[in-house]
């Protein structure tokens, strides 16, 4: 894989200027810094994508890679050696605990499936590393509380991969549309996903291939009979490993709305849904679901369907912020401001194909997300140097993740829930409170909040 990097060229791009306006001269300082020692846990699609974006913006030495799939691990080691200026091949591990036992990493990236995020992030924190963890941060609410507590106890920087906060055109929408008051009084928000992304097959059970440690892949999650490589997105269709499309896709858009409107914990969460259409496969995540996140004088309403057509074909995964002076539609691809009076405003996402031609050759890359992830990495690095909170700090990631988990919990118990983040209970509901913690498999211990 050809992956030539020019950091000085990056610092001249239009998208970088948005980050540098907030980061001051930090981006320029990066060029001459001593390389940070980096490890990656989870060398699949998005784990590698995050790592390559980090390599593009900072002098780093990728020391270690870890994956339970030896084929993926070997492929990633070769790709990384081609990327690094030193051409050094990273050490490889199949058990993240062995990798972290070395205690020689400045940064750890966690790109594993959701059911591993909490244990691996906390272990990396305890090993002395700052962490970039993919969203959602956890599969249950108390895992997230434990992650925040660990980050604070050990004074580590933890950035969550909710990179919409670092997406150039969305930064602009917040700054130029929302913060200037063009929407007027905001009293309703809709967030949605209508992608047909719910895997729903019926593959037969089969022997586990020699290159995969399926026991370790499963880890603390409930055991499922092996029916094909789970980490090729098949895992996303099972609640055993995540929180369905609410946990996967709502967390991004809900987190973006919270950032844009400066919202904290919802006052109340209510959700209804289920498997209403796609009943013929193994998948146990909902194909249809609505969730309402209530704030004072504002409701944020989520809707997903993995069947049928989106109401607005241009915005199938999006947020819609309604004010008395206009409406803002926004997605990863563009935004549109439609005022009650005056001319509409439209902006498209930033692509950096010319600045980063290696992006085009990278397998599976989300070209529209690459500039956002680069800025997200810059923000992460600046927070590490300043020992400050990054824009997608673990606590903010926890609020967004836990809110989505609580929506699923509400759907499960068939009633609204009110979460008290101080007492860590569902107010007045012992049954729902017990669901804040998922049981772990034998040999794995659930992390405890401080």
Phi, psi and omega in degrees: 000121177280127187215059182287132185245137174228095186293322180297323177296320178303318185293350179264354185286159181297318181294323180297328182297329177295317180291317185292337176296329178268329185269357181066227182268011187302316182304322179291327180292331183302324187303323185256010180284155171294133182302136175277143181273126191237142171232148179238129173252115182100093187260025177282203188308298188277336174299312177295320181300315177298317181298316181294326176293322177295316179300326182291334188249354185211152173285107181231156175243105181282105188271320191220144173229145180222134174198148179278352176258108185295331178292312177300319183297314180296317179298316180295321180298320178295315181297318181292321179298328178286334181280325188285140178301322181285345185062017181286137177273127181295155169294149181237146182220152173253354177232117184298334181293325177292320179297314183286339179297336179294331180051045182236020184247135173278323184227137172237130173260132179249111182236028181275172173300162191303325186291352179256348190303315186294308183299317183287323177294314180297319179296320178294320176300313181293337176276000175095012182261154164274151194231138167248112184245134178293156177277163341292158190286341188205171174254348171221166189292319184287334170302314181297319177299320180293325179294316178298315181299319180294318179299319181288318181299318185261004179054048178255149175274127178231111178260134178260146185282042171267073191278007173299331178294344179247016180276120189308311184288335177282326171301317180294319180298317178298313185292314189267337183253307185282307186294335178275354177083014182296335180280343185075215180283123181262125183226001180203139177225140173240136174233148189203162168211124180240022176292144175273071191247010183267102177300135189214040182274182178227055181295148180283154173295147184207166179295147176285129180294153184298333185278356183243128172268091186289329176300313180288325178300317181291317176054235184281353184283161174301148182280133172239142174302142183286127179222035180125164184301114184287332187278001173267056176070352180296326182299332185295345183269006182237133178292343177302330188247351184200208181227037174065202184286333174298313180290332184272316189247322177298323183304324178295306186288322177295318178297321179296317178297316180299318178295313183296323186254004178058056181255144176258225178291138173296149178287326182203147180229135179221139183213148177218140177170193180163198176261097187259335186237309188268075188264002192261003182240187181281340186306138178240015173270156184293144172262350180214128181200141173237137177225140178241125178251110187266133172236174176296119177060026180201137171236138173250118187247122178261144174218130167227148171220135176258023179213163179075191185249152176286148177299323178239100185302336180282339183231070181282335174229106197196176171232146180229112181255121185254123174240168181284353177248356180168180182231138174248122172254134182212144177214185177291346185259334185189175165219153176226127172255122180245102182280158173294326177224142178102187186270141177290160178234131179232136174221141178260164179291162178270129168250151181230042182299320182288321181287327182232074182300337178294338177303317186296329183272352185282127182295128173077005183293144170266098187300325180288337182268342185300314178300321179296317180293323176299315178294324179297320178293320177299317178297318177302313181295321178296319179295323178298313182293326182269352187053051181237180179274130176284172184294329178248052180306151183305327180293319177292321176297325178293315180300314181292316180295309183299323179299320178291320176298319179294330175296316177296322178297318177300317178298322182294316182270353176063043175198161177295155177230147176236115183264133175256105184287348176277310179276344180059051178222160165273118189300124176067023185213091183293322180299312180293324179300321179298336182276358177291343180236124175275144175292142176262155173291158177308144179084356177237133184253127179295132179293147182252133172297152180294000000 
